[in-house]
Amino acid sequence: MSLFQKKYDVVVVGGGHAGCEAAAAAANMGCSTLLVTMSLQNIAQMSCNPAMGGIAKGQIVREIDALGGYSGIVSDKTAIQFKMLNKSKGPAMWSPRVQSDRMRFAEEWRLMLEETPNLDFYQEMVSGILSENGKLIGVKTSLGIEIKAKTVILTNGTFLNGLIHIGDKQFGGGRAGESASFGITEDLLKLGFESGRMKTGTPPRVDGRSLDYSKMIEQPGDVVPDKFSYSNITKPLSVQRSCWMTYTSNDVHDILREGFDRSPMFNGRIKSIGPRYCPSIEDKINRFADKERHQLFVEPEGWKTVEVYVNGFSTSLPEDVQFKAMKTVAGFENVKFFRAGYAIEYDYFPPTQLKHTLETKLVNGLYFAGQINGTTGYEEAASQGLMAGINAALKVQEREPFILKRNEAYIGVLIDDLITKGTEEPYRMFTSRAEYRTLLRQDNADIRLTPKGYEIGLAKEERLIRMEEKFSKSEAMVNFFRETSLKPDEANVILEEKGSSPMSQPDKMFKVFSRPQIDLVDILKFEKVKQYVSDHDLDNEIIEQAEIQVKYSGYIEKEKNHADKLNRLEDAIIPDNFDFNKIKSISIEAKQKLNKIRPKTIAQASRISGVSPSDISVLLIYMGR
């Protein structure tokens, strides 16, 4: 039976961060889109920490925004604190982060989606995939309803056969208070897909009224806060809420160890692999036994709620052990629990089974995005959802697919890593994963990506105009620095203040401002610069962009040249039907990996684990390159 008479262009399964971005992208590109989720009340839930952005993740949110996605706008509208991380380092490392109002975040996403044309909603559990002769034709629900579709995007998060662990207790669930999803994994296995299991966890939530903040260290937001979105829809915060920091101790660790024999991590109940870079508290004190303490960040969950998230105390230990240990933390002596921490195991599908578009290799028209691909984090999921939504829409419209290269976006690095290297543990993005991070800064995501978003029909024209103005004005300011000279008497007072060698003769501003001791505040002290900024009505975003282009021009140019050289290998296309087995001079491991991954280019082949530089040389010769 069917409640749906029409065949949808795109059906999105799951209403988390990936699903929301996928549905918004497909609908905004003109496709009839249906978002199917088990609970319409829990769209865009922040299942773990109430925050967006952070190291490398902040760059991803800005890239999503630059392309025309919603995550940056929602994050700005519902932020309670903004911080630019790593400001003491170079701009390639700067990463924006907001503390979010959890309830308002989900509400804002719901409202924005409801205002999106071409988007329908349906609350039900999808229990299977409908396909014929390797081509997707729709999905079926637990009530037996068939929904026909040209494309389907699976964004199931932690719900596929989800199993929650708290001490020696375990029960089915996708997250606390919500049931797991069954049937999809089994259907995909029948179609020939490989699956695996992963684990993630979450800390207790506590009553902020029961905490003693006088024993903690305040963590305020930036004095002059910025925002995520490049659009003028949102504004920076004028008022912020502080977070707080405290520490565990040897006493806390001793209490936690008392529960190790009842811990599912240590008694064999949990067999899957958790996130390496966000370990549980019991894992931390077991692996780093020599450490006397670990940081805990005490994060408010919103403007008005008293609920607090204890970042750094993720655990699946029994509730009584969690409570006893937490009462020993400074400031938590009288703590009251809202709910205990827990771990969750769930199915994922190794992402080497995907194309760069996030379409599966086995089933035409079926896309995977988010934790189903083995990633962890809202931002990683949202970016995949955006790209899957874009490519599903382009497929329906019979247009060329949209693929970002590694030198174009962190999103490109993320997807290429997943489908080329795969992952056996929850994948998290870091700046160190991007070999072109000087090019992929958070400040220039709009310059890099908004023209591409506009070209595919997602980013609006006003965004493009705004970006072009920013680019032209910052370039003009850089040219002003190149062409305008400073006399020694104009510069030496400031140079000497900063411990920089005084000038003995006039020199161009560009050269003077390139000095490592000189920063943006210093540049704006020069009268000629003040006058230029005033005459051209420049805002801080444009001035900062010009400063970065001046101070890091050598690094940027070097990285661009390196990227251009490697892009030649990106243009070396490997035919779809190429037989790697007939090349006798490459290793057996290389043949196996190449046949499994089926790389599209020589560059992608070179990034596969087990394929050596000599294998690539042979491949290039064989292909006549």
N, C-alpha and C positions, 0 to 999 in steps of 0.2 A: 504494500500500500504506500501511498505518498501524499503528504500534505502540500507538496510543492509541485505545481504544474509546470513551472519553467525550469529550464536547465541553466544553472548558474555558470558564469564564466570562471569564477574562482570561489571555492569553498575553503575557508580557513578553520581548522580544527584546533580549538584551544584559545583561551582569552587572556593569556599572560602577556608579557612584554613583546615576545616574538609575534604572537597572534595579533595583537593590537596593531603593531606597525605593519604587518603583512596586509591586514584587512584595510587599513587606512590607505596604504600605497595603491593597492589594486583598485579600490573604489575611486580614489582621486584621479587615477589614470583612465577612468571611464568604464571600468568593467563592473558588471553586475556581480556583487560579492555577498557571500553569506558567512557570518561568523557564528560558528557552533561551539558552545561551551557548556560545561556541566553546571555552571552557576553564573548567571548574569549579574548577580550581586557581588561577585568576586573578580570582576574584570580588572586586569593590571594590578593584581595584588603584589605588594612588596613582601614576599614570603619570608625573606630574611631581613637584612638590615634596612632601615628607612633612610636610604641615601642613594644618590645617583652620581656617577662620575668617579674620580679618583685617578690613580696612576694609570695612564694609557686609556682607561675607560672614559675619562673626561674627553679625550680626543675623539673617541668613537661617538659620544653623544653629540658633539659639535658636527661631526661628519653626517650623522643622521639628520640633524637640523639643516645643514647646508644643502642636502639632497631634497629636502621637503618633507621629512618625517616629523612626527609629533613629539618625540621624547624630550627634546630640548625645551619646547614651549611648556609642556606639562611640568617639567622639572622646575622651571623658573616660576611658574604660577603657584606652585605648592611648596616652594623652598622655605625653610625656617633659618637657614644659615648657608653662607657661601664662603668657600676657601679656594684660593689658587695654591695648589700644592707645589713644592719644589721650586719656589721662587728664588732660592739661594743658588740654584743651578742655572744652566743655559736654557733658553726658551724651548728647545726641543724636549725638555723634561717637564715644563710647566703643565700642570694637569688640573682642570677645574673640577670641583666637587661641591655638591649641595647636600645638606641634611634636609630631609623631606618630611612633610606632614603626611603620614601613611594614609590616613583616611581621605584626605583631600586629594592626594595623588590619584587614587583609584577613582574617586568621583569625577575629577577633571578629565581623566581618560575616557570615562563612560560618556560624559557630556560631549566631548569633542567627537567621539565616534558617532553619537546619535545625530550630530549636526552634519555628518559627512554624507553627501549624496551617493546613491548607488549601493548603500550598505544596509543589509538586513541582518537580523539577529534571530537566533533560535537556541533555546536551552534544552539540551539533551546530551546523553553520552554517545559518542560515535564508537561503535563496536567493531567496525570492519571496513575494508576497502573493496570497492567494486571495480573490477578491471576485466578487459577482454583482449586476448592476444597481445598482452604486454602493454596495453593502453588503458589509462585511467578513465573510468566512466562515472565515478561518483563514490559516495560513502553510504553506509547503512548504520542505523542507530540501534540502541538497545531495545527500543520498542518495535523494531522491525521496519522502520520507515526508511525508504531509499531516497536519497537526494542526489540527483544527477548533476554532474559538473564536467566542464571541459578541463579544469585543473583543480588539484587539491593540495593544500599546504598543511602538513602535520606539524603542530607546535605544542606537543603534549607535556612539556616540562618534566616534572618528577612524577607524573600520574600513571605512566604505563606500568602496570603490575606493581605499583608503589607499596612499600612495606616499611612501616614506622617502627623504630626501636627506642624504648626507654628502659634501661636496665635489662632485666630478664623478661620484660613484657614486649610483645610485638603484635601488631595488627595492621591490616590493610588500610592504606590511605595515601592520597596524593600530597597532602599537607595536613596539619592539625585541623580536625573538624570536617574534613572533606574526604570523600571516598576515592579510591583508586579507579583507574580506567582499565577495563579488560577487553580483550578481543583483537585489538589492532596488532599487537605483537605477533599473535598467533597467525593472523592473516598474512602479515609481511613475511614471516618465516616460510609459509607455504609458497609464497611467490619467489622464494630463493634468497631473501635477505639474510645477512648475518646480524646477530644481536649480541649484546653483552649487558653487564650490570655495573652501575656506578652508585656511589654513595655521596650524600652531602649531609650537612647538619646545621642546627640552629641553636642559639643559646636561650636561657630562660628570659622571660619578660617579667619585669618587676614593677612594684608600685613606687613611683618617684617620691611620694610623700614619706616613705619609710626610710629614705636615705639621708645620710649626713654629709652634705656637700662640702662642709668646712674641712673635712679630712681628705678632700680630693683636689686636683689641680684643674683650674678652669681652662677650657679650650674655646676661646671666642672665635667668631668669624673674622674675615678680613675687615680692616678699618674702612676701606673703600671697596665694597663688594662689587663684583662683576656679575655676569649672568651667562647662561648657555646659548640662548638663541640669538642668531644674527638678525632676526626680524625685529621690527619695532613694535610687535604685539606685546612684548613683555618689558618690564623694567627691573633694574637691580633692587635688592631689598633696602629698605630704609631702617628697618628694625630687625634684629636677629636674636635667636636663642643660642645660648652657649651649650656646648657639650662639656664633659668632665673626664678626667683621667685618674685612675687609681691603679694599684698593683696587687697581684697575688703575693703569697709569701710561702715560706717553707711549711708553715702550719696548714695553710690552705692545701698545699700539695700532698701533705701527709694524710689529710682527711680524704682527698680524692683517691689516693692509692688504696684506701680501705675498701673502695668499691670496685677495684679492678677485677676481682673474681666474678663480679656480677655484671661486668661491662660487656656488651655485645661485640665491642671492638677486640677484646682480648680473649673471650671464651669461645670464639669461632662462629657465633651467630651471624656476624657481618663478614662476608667473604669478599665483597667488592671493594674497589679502591676509591678513596675520598680525595678531595682537593689538596694537593701538596702545599699550596701557598695559603691555605686557610684551614689549618688542622684544628681538631678538637682540643680542648684543654687537657684531656687525659693523654692524647697523643703527644702534645707539646711537653708535658712533664715526664713522659716516658722516653721520648727521643732526646730531650735536652735536660737530662737529669742533673747536670752541673749548674743549671741556672736557678738562682734563688728566687726569682720573681718574673712575672710576665705582665705586660701592659694590659689594662682593660679600659676600654672607652665607653663611657656612660652616655648614651645617646637618647634624647627625648624623641618620642614618636610623633610629636605634633605640637601645634601652638597651644592647645588647651588641654589635651589629655595628660594624665599623670603617668601613663604607661611609659616604661623606659626599656630600651634595648641594651643588653650588656655585651658589647662587641669584644670578642676575644675569649668568651667563655662558652663557645659552642661545645655541646656535650650530649652523650647518650647514656650517661651513668644513671643509676636509679635516682628517683626524685628525692629520697631522703638524704642521699649523699650530696646531690647538687645543693640542696638547701643548707645542710650543715656546713659545707665548704664555703658557700657564698657568705654566710654569716660571719666568717672569719676574715673576709676582705675588709680593708679599711674603708669606712663609710657605709658598710652594708650590715652592721651589727644587728640592726632591727629590721632587716629586709623582709618584705612581704612579696610572695610570688603571685604573679598573674597566671603564668603557666610555665611548666618545666621545659627545658631543652630536650631535643630529640634528634635522632639520626634517621635518614630515610634512604632506602635502596630503591632503584628504579631501572627500567630497561632503557638502553640507548642503542643506536645503530651506528657502527663505525663509519665515519664520514667519508672514507675512501670509496664508498659506494655511490658518491654523488659527483655531479659535474660542477664546474665553476658557477653555474647558475643556481645551484642547490637543488636542481632537478635530479631525481634518482636515475641511475643508469639502467636499472632493470624495468621500471615502469614509466612509460612516456606520460608526462603530465602530472606526475606526483613529486612534490617538493618536501624537504625536511628543513626545519629551522629551529634553533634553540638547543635546549638540553637533550633533545632526541639525538643531536649530533655530537654529544659528549662535551659540550661547553658548560661553563659555570658563570653566573653573573647576569644581571638584568641587561647590561649594556651590550654584551656579546650576543645575547638572545635577540634583543631589539634590532640590532644591525642585520642579523641573519634574516629576521622576519621581513625587514624592509626590502632586502635584496631578493628574497623569495617572492614577495608580493609584486615587486617591479617585474621580475622575470616571468612570473606566471601571467601577468597582464600583457607583457610583450609577446608571449607565446600565443595567447588567445588572439591578439591583434596581428599576428603573423609578421612581427617586426624582429629586428636583430636583437639578440640577447644583450644584457647589460652586465659587463664584467669589469671590476676594478682591479688594476694591477697593483703589485706590491709597492711601487713607487708613487702610487696615486692616493692611497688611503690605508689607514689601519684596518679598515673593513676588508680591503684587498689582501692584506697580510693574514688576517684571521681566516678567511675562507680558503686561501691558498694553503696555509698550514694544515687546515683540517682535511682537505680532500687529497693533498699530496702526501702528507706525513701520517695522517690519522692521529688518534689519541687513545691511550689506554687508561688515562686518568683525566678527571675534569679539567678541561683546557681553560686557562685564564690568560687574558692579554696583558703584556708588559711592554714598556717602551723598548726593552732589550730585544724583543722579537722582531722589531722593525729595523732593517738594515738602512732604511732611508729616513730615520726619524727626524733629521734636521729639516727635511722637506715636509714631513707630515706633522707640522706643529698644530696646536689647537687654535692659534690665532689666525691661520690662513686656510682653514677647512672650507670656508665659503669661496675663496678664490680658486681653490683646487676643484671643488665639486659642484657649486651652484650652477655653472654653465651646463654641466652634464645632467643635473637634475632638471633643469629647464628644458633641455633638448629632448628628454624622454617624456616630458609632459607632467612632471611631478612638482618641481619648484615653480612658484608663481613668478610672473614677470617683474613684480615690484621687488622681489628678492634679487633678481638678476641686476636690476637697475641700481639697487643699493650696493651690491657687491662691486659693480663696475665703477661706481663713484668712489668707493673705498680704495679700490686698486689704483685708479687714475690719480687720486689725490695723494696717496702714499708714494707712488712713483714720482710724482711732481716734487714732493718734499725731498725725496732722495736726490733728485737732480739738482734741487736748490742747494743741498749740502755739497754736491760735487762741484758746483759752479761758483759758490760763494766763499770768499776768503775771510779769515780772521787775522787780525793783527795781534802781535804779542801782548800789547797793553789791554786788549779786549779779552784775552783768554787766560793769561798767566795767573791772575788772582784765583780763579776757579781751579786751574790745573794744580797749583801749589796746595790749595785746600785739600785736594784729593790725593796728594802725594805723587802726582805725575810730573814728569820733567817739564820745565817751562819752555816756551817757544822763544827762539832767537830771531826768527824772521816770519813773515806772513805765510799761512798755509791754508789749504782748503778745509772747510768744515768737515767734510767726509773723513779726511785723514785724522783730524783731531778727535772726532767723535768715535772713531774706531778704537781708541785707546781703551784697554780693559778697565781702567779706574773710573771712566766716565760713564754715568748711567743716565736714564731718561730725565730724572730730576735735575741733573747738572745741565743737560742740553737745554732744558727750558729756562735756565737762568740767563742765557745769552740774549742780549737785546734784539739782535737781528732775527733770532728764532722766535722770540715772543711776538715780534711785529709780523712775521710771516704767518704764524698760527692765527693771530688776530685778523689779519687781512683776508685769510682764506677760510676762516670759520671752521677750523679743524677740531675734531673730537679726539678723545684719548685713544680710541681704537686705531685711528689713522696714524696718529703720532707714534704709537707703540709699534705699528707695522713698519713704519719708516725706520725707526730706531733699530729694529731687528735686522732689516735689510742692510743697514750700514754696518752694524757691529759684527754681523756673522756672514757678510757677503762672500768671504773666501771659502768658508765651510759649505755654504749653500751651493756655490758654483762648482766646487769639487764634487759634491754629492750628485748634482744634476748631471755632470759629465759621466760619472760612474753609472748612474741610472740609464743614461742614453746608450752606453756601451752594452749593458746587459739587456736592454730592450731589443737589441738586434736578435738575441736568442729567443726573446718572447715572440718575435715575428717569424721564427723558424718553425713553421707548422708541421706537425707529424700527422700524416693521413689517418683517418679513423680506422681503416682496415690494415694498418701497417703490421707486419708479422715480425715481431722482435726475435722469435725463435730462429729465424734464418740467418741472424748475424752470429757467426761462430766466435768472433773475437771478444765478445763481452761475457762477463761472468754469469754463472748460473743464477746467482742471487739477483743480479740486475735484470736478467730475463724474467724471472718470477715476479719481481716487483713491477717492472714495466708492463707486463701483461695484466697484472691485477689493477694497477692504478689507471692505465691507459692515458698517459699524459698527452695534452693537446699540443704542447710546444717543447722544444729542446730545453728552454729555461725551466719549465716545470719538471721535466725529467731530471735535470741536474739537482733539484731540491729533494728528490726521493731518497730516503734513507736506504743505503745499500747499493746505490748507483754511484760509482766512483767517477772522478774526472776523466780517467782513461776510457771508461765506458762511454762517456759523452763524446770524447774525441772520435772514437770509432763510429758512433752513431752519426756524428756530423759528416765524417768522410763517406759513410755509406749512403747518406742522403744527398751527397754532392755539394755540401756546404764548405 
